[in-house]
Every structure is written in structure tokens, then in C-alpha cells.
């Protein structure tokens, strides 16, 4: 899989560890920052991941901040992005199965490396179920396209 990933300073340590584990599993990882512990504004790092997803440069995106909330709110402002804040394995699976999410967000304060890796692997392998969920995802897209 090709995964685009970014964090702010609050998610930097988890992001760095996660990149190492994903690379060991032969995933191609595009690291969009941040690149240290200096305080930064998460939107500037979430933006390139959202653009990677929009332009099909990756299979999905991963965004990590302290809580995962800010990254999720920001990412969902981009057309075609369906970012899901994931807090357990079931939410990672259902984000894909029911919502066709294309970005997973996590909070480093609440997610350890093993959990993050499990969530990302599950998110990446699950498929959208369509059916009744397709109607709902289309409603989201319709709202996005309103002027």
C-alpha cells in the first residue's frame, strides 16, 4: 500500500514509530511532516496528505495530532475527503466498510504504537460495502457539491 502520513508536534513521536513499522511491512510511506518536536500548526501538515488522497497519489492517508480531532475537522473541509477519527479496531474497520473513509486520524495521547499499527492495517485492508452505505456517502458528496 501507498500511505501518505502527517502529524503535528503532538503526534510526531507516534508518526515516526508508525512509519518505521509500516516500512518494515513493505508499505510505501509518503511522510508529509512534521519533522520534529517544535510546535507547529497541524493544518499545514494535513493539507498535503489531503491533496495526496484527492489526487490518487496514495491508497489512503493517516493524520496524527494530540487528540486526532483537529486533524479530522480540517481534513473534512477538503472536497472528496472522508476523514474518520479512529479510537479502536472496530471504528477503523467500519470507517471503511460503512463510510468509505479515505483518511484515518488518530490521537497520539490515546493511541499507542501497536494500536495505531493495528488500526492502519485494518483500515487499509477493509473494503467499502456499498449498498445502503453508498446512498449515505452520496448524500455527503451531494452536500459537498452544493453551492
Secondary structure, DSSP 4 states (H G I P E B T S, - for coil): -EEEEEE-GGGHHHHHHHHHHHHHTT-EEEE----SSS---HHHHHHHHHHHHHTTSSSEEEEEESSSHHHHHHHTTSTT--EEE--SHHHHHHHHHHH---EEEEETTT--HHHHHHHHHHHHH-----THHHHHHHHHHHHHH--
